[in-house]
Amino acid sequence: MEGLARQVRELIVASDHYRQTMAAGLRIGISESAVLGHLLHNGMQTPSVISARVGLTPASTTALLDRLAGAQLVRRRPHPHDRRSVLVELTDLGHSSIEEMYTMFALDIDAALEEADPRLRAEPALREAVTDLLGRMAAALRERSGDRRGIEEALAAARRSARS
């Protein structure tokens, strides 16, 4: 199990670097790139939904959206049901840019699969099991990250223990 945890950690570190490099290719930051991906997969969103998704304050989200709008990657439009709000959507440039990033990502994953154990290509059930495992890992990490208080308490206990 320790080897699996180590490899997943390596995957996360590589993924972080990958995201940084992809975002830099568009001359934007990781948070901006995350917003583009969120809009691609979820459609138009209000700034408050975007703020919650990227974990930024409303003021920081406004600045982020201003940068994306300035780069012509997103645009704001009036909310059809709430005159006090706007919706943020991808522009054609934003859509094609984030789509290209996901295309490259899919090609890179496919290339890794081609170099992996041949059983993963030959046995759909094995590939489905690995896919299911990755999904469950992502869900477990999301669940843990949603327990900020529990994390803080566990880390504080570890620090107390290390001091004594």
C-alpha positions as CSV (number, residue, x, y, z in Angstrom):
1,M,0.0,0.0,0.0
2,E,2.9,2.4,0.8
3,G,4.1,2.0,-2.8
4,L,0.7,2.9,-4.2
5,A,0.5,6.0,-1.9
6,R,3.9,7.1,-3.1
7,Q,3.0,6.7,-6.7
8,V,-0.3,8.6,-6.2
9,R,1.7,11.4,-4.5
10,E,4.1,11.4,-7.5
11,L,1.1,11.7,-9.8
12,I,-0.3,14.6,-7.8
13,V,3.1,16.4,-7.9
14,A,3.4,15.8,-11.6
15,S,-0.1,16.9,-12.1
16,D,0.5,20.2,-10.3
17,H,3.6,20.8,-12.4
18,Y,1.6,19.9,-15.6
19,R,-1.2,22.4,-14.6
20,Q,1.4,25.1,-14.0
21,T,3.0,24.6,-17.3
22,M,-0.3,24.4,-19.2
23,A,-1.6,27.6,-17.5
24,A,1.7,29.3,-18.3
25,G,1.2,28.4,-22.0
26,L,-1.9,30.6,-21.9
27,R,0.0,33.2,-19.9
28,I,-2.4,32.8,-17.0
29,G,-2.2,31.3,-13.5
30,I,-3.5,28.0,-12.2
31,S,-6.6,29.5,-10.6
32,E,-7.5,31.2,-13.9
33,S,-7.0,27.9,-15.7
34,A,-9.2,26.1,-13.1
35,V,-11.9,28.6,-13.8
36,L,-11.7,28.0,-17.5
37,G,-12.0,24.2,-16.9
38,H,-14.9,24.7,-14.6
39,L,-16.7,26.8,-17.1
40,L,-16.0,24.3,-19.9
41,H,-17.4,21.4,-17.9
42,N,-20.3,23.3,-16.1
43,G,-21.3,26.1,-18.4
44,M,-22.0,29.7,-17.5
45,Q,-21.6,30.4,-13.8
46,T,-22.1,33.3,-11.4
47,P,-19.0,34.8,-9.9
48,S,-20.0,33.5,-6.4
49,V,-20.1,29.9,-7.7
50,I,-16.7,30.5,-9.3
51,S,-15.4,32.0,-6.1
52,A,-16.5,28.9,-4.2
53,R,-14.9,26.6,-6.8
54,V,-11.5,28.1,-6.7
55,G,-11.5,29.0,-3.0
56,L,-11.0,32.8,-3.4
57,T,-12.6,35.7,-1.8
58,P,-15.2,37.6,-3.9
59,A,-12.8,40.5,-4.4
60,S,-10.0,38.2,-5.6
61,T,-12.5,36.4,-7.9
62,T,-13.5,39.7,-9.4
63,A,-9.8,40.5,-10.1
64,L,-9.3,37.0,-11.6
65,L,-12.3,37.4,-13.8
66,D,-11.1,40.9,-14.9
67,R,-7.8,39.3,-15.9
68,L,-9.6,36.5,-17.9
69,A,-11.9,39.0,-19.5
70,G,-8.9,41.2,-20.4
71,A,-7.3,38.2,-22.1
72,Q,-10.6,37.7,-24.0
73,L,-11.0,34.2,-22.5
74,V,-14.3,34.9,-20.7
75,R,-17.1,37.5,-20.8
76,R,-19.7,38.6,-18.3
77,R,-23.3,38.8,-19.3
78,P,-26.4,39.9,-17.4
79,H,-28.1,37.2,-15.4
80,P,-31.5,36.5,-17.0
81,H,-33.2,35.9,-13.6
82,D,-31.3,38.2,-11.2
83,R,-30.7,41.8,-12.2
84,R,-28.0,42.1,-9.4
85,S,-25.9,39.3,-10.8
86,V,-24.0,38.4,-13.9
87,L,-23.0,35.1,-15.5
88,V,-19.5,34.4,-16.7
89,E,-19.0,32.4,-19.9
90,L,-16.2,31.3,-22.1
91,T,-15.5,33.2,-25.2
92,D,-14.7,31.3,-28.4
93,L,-11.0,31.9,-27.7
94,G,-11.4,30.7,-24.1
95,H,-13.3,27.6,-25.2
96,S,-10.8,26.7,-27.9
97,S,-7.9,27.3,-25.5
98,I,-9.2,25.1,-22.7
99,E,-10.4,22.5,-25.1
100,E,-6.9,22.3,-26.5
101,M,-5.4,21.9,-23.0
102,Y,-7.8,19.0,-22.4
103,T,-7.0,17.4,-25.8
104,M,-3.3,17.5,-24.9
105,F,-4.1,16.0,-21.5
106,A,-6.1,13.2,-23.1
107,L,-3.3,12.5,-25.5
108,D,-0.8,12.3,-22.7
109,I,-2.9,9.9,-20.7
110,D,-3.4,7.8,-23.8
111,A,0.4,7.7,-24.4
112,A,0.9,6.6,-20.8
113,L,-1.6,3.8,-21.3
114,E,0.2,2.7,-24.5
115,E,3.4,2.2,-22.4
116,A,1.7,0.6,-19.5
117,D,1.1,-3.1,-18.8
118,P,-0.5,-4.5,-22.0
119,R,-3.3,-6.1,-19.9
120,L,-4.7,-2.6,-19.4
121,R,-5.3,-2.3,-23.1
122,A,-6.4,-5.9,-23.7
123,E,-8.7,-6.3,-20.7
124,P,-11.5,-3.7,-20.5
125,A,-12.5,-5.0,-17.0
126,L,-9.0,-4.4,-15.7
127,R,-9.0,-0.9,-17.2
128,E,-12.4,-0.3,-15.7
129,A,-11.2,-1.4,-12.3
130,V,-8.2,1.0,-12.4
131,T,-10.5,3.8,-13.6
132,D,-12.9,3.0,-10.7
133,L,-9.9,3.0,-8.2
134,L,-8.8,6.4,-9.5
135,G,-12.3,7.8,-9.1
136,R,-12.5,6.4,-5.5
137,M,-9.1,8.0,-4.7
138,A,-10.3,11.3,-6.0
139,A,-13.4,11.1,-4.0
140,A,-11.5,10.2,-0.8
141,L,-9.1,13.1,-1.3
142,R,-12.1,15.5,-2.0
143,E,-13.8,14.2,1.2
144,R,-10.7,14.7,3.3
145,S,-10.1,18.2,1.8
146,G,-13.7,19.1,2.8
147,D,-12.9,18.4,6.5
148,R,-10.6,21.3,7.2
149,R,-11.4,21.3,10.9
150,G,-10.6,17.6,11.2
151,I,-7.3,18.1,9.3
152,E,-6.4,21.1,11.6
153,E,-7.1,19.0,14.7
154,A,-5.1,16.0,13.5
155,L,-2.1,18.1,12.5
156,A,-2.3,20.0,15.8
157,A,-2.3,16.7,17.7
158,A,0.7,15.5,15.7
159,R,2.6,18.7,16.5
160,R,1.8,18.3,20.2
161,S,2.9,14.7,20.1
162,A,6.2,15.7,18.4
163,R,6.9,18.3,21.0
164,S,6.5,15.9,24.0
